[in-house]
Amino acid sequence: MARLELVAAIKEAKAPRAGATARTVPVPIPPGDEDRKDHFINRNGLTYAGSHLIIDLWDAEGLDDRDRIEAALIDAVKAAGATLLHIHLHCFEGGGGISGVAVLAESHISVHTWPEKGYAAFDVFMCGDAEPRKALSVFKEAFNPGRLVIGEHKRGVL
């Protein structure tokens, strides 16, 4: 019974209030963190953590080529003005594709490929001054997709 009361209390606390309005709150940079590269962005009156691009490449080439994918990740990081910390790629046996991540000071780029379908899924999430959309031209050049589908989500909107 106590558990049910707790669940009800949580639901009530999380319920949106009628007439509640969102407000933008300035995010001060704590002393000593001035050199952080993953700071919140203030752009066009909006404050948010970063942009998260969801990128689908269809009819793409070279999706089972580890070196090609690694080079594209490195080039995408450079084009976006981000800071590479580490890359990890895993190649599945029998042409089963590649999954991996480039860990950035500003967040990450992840990739999952299905060469047998000509399909690759990239997530590009970057905070601070990095420009994730600049990674798109790198992926187009590296994989020559016949079709490109892009979604964008602002993360951590205040």
N, C-alpha and C positions, 0 to 999 in steps of 0.2 A: 504494500500500500504506500509506503514511504517513497518507493521508487516512482510510482505513478504521480505522486504529488510533486516530486522533483522534476519529472519530465514536463508536467503541466506548467510549473514555474519557469522552466527554461523556455518553453514555447511562448509563454506570455512575455518574457523579457525580450525575446527576439522578434516579436510581432511588430510590424511597422506601425508607427503612430500616424493617425489621420492628420493630414496637413503638415507633416514634418517636411522640412526642406533641406536639401543638401547644401553645404557651404564649403567654400574653399578655405583651407587653413594653411598659412605659411609654414614651411618646414625648415626650421633653422638647422644649419650644419653645426654639430657639436664641435667645440674646440678640439683641435688635434686631428679632425677628420677632413680638413680642407682639401687634402690631396686624394680623397676617395673618388673613384671613378664611377661608382654606382649610385650617385646621388639622385634625388627626385628631380623631375623635370618641371619647369614652369614655362608653359607655352600657350599662347592664345587664351590666356585667362584660366587655364586648366593646370592643376598640379597633379602629377602622377608618377609612379615608380618607373615605368618604361613602356615601350611598345613591343608587343609580342606578335610577330608575323607567323602565320601558318601558311606554308608554301607547298603546293602539290605540283610536281613536274610529271607530265604524262608524255609518252612516246619519247622518252629521254634515252641518251646513249651513255655508255661507260659506267653503268651503275654497279658493276661487279669489279671495278678497277680501284683497288684500295689507294694506290698512289694518286690517282686522279681525284678521288674524293678528298684525300688529305690536302692536296694542293688547293682544291677549291675552298675548303674550310679556311685554310691559312689566308688565301687571297680575299675571301669574304670578310674575314676579321680585319684585315688591313684596309679594305675599301670602306668599311663602316667606321674606321677610326677607333676600333676597340682594342683591348689588351688581352692577348692570348696567354693563358696560364698553363693549359694542358690539353692535349688531344688524346682520346682513346677511341680506337676503332676495332670492331670485332667482325671478322669475315666468317660467314656461315659456310659450311662445307657444301660441295656440289653445286656451286653457283647460286646458293641460297640468299645472296644479298649481303649487305653490310649495314651494321648499326653502329652509331657512335655519337660522340659529343666533343665539342670544343668548349672547354670551360674558360670563361672570360672573367676578368675583373668586373665587367659590366653585366654579366649573367652567363648566357650560353647560346650555342647553336647545336641542335641535334639533328641527326639524319637517320633515316631508315629506308633501305632500298629493296625493291622487288624487281630485279633485272628481267625476270621472265614475263613481267607485265609492263616493263618500260616505265615503271612508276617509282618516284622517290618522294618522301615526306620530309620536309625540313621545318624545324621550329627555330625561329631567330628571335630571341628575347634579349633586349639590351636596355640598360638604364643610363642615366647621365647624358653626356654629350655625344655618345655614339649614335650613328645613323644607320639603323638596321636595313632600311630600304636600299641602301647602296650595295647590299649583298646580292640583290636580285640580278643585277647585270653579270655578276661573277657566275652565278648558277646557270644563267642562260648561256653564257659563253662556254662553260665547262661541260654542260650536259646536253646542249642543243635540243631542248624539249619542243615537241610539236604543240603542246598546250601547257599553259601555266595558270594555276588558280591560286589567288592570294587572298587571305583574310587577315585582318588586323584587329588587335584588341589592346586597349590601353589598360595596363595593369596598375593596381593600387591607386585608383583615382580618389583624391580627397574631396 
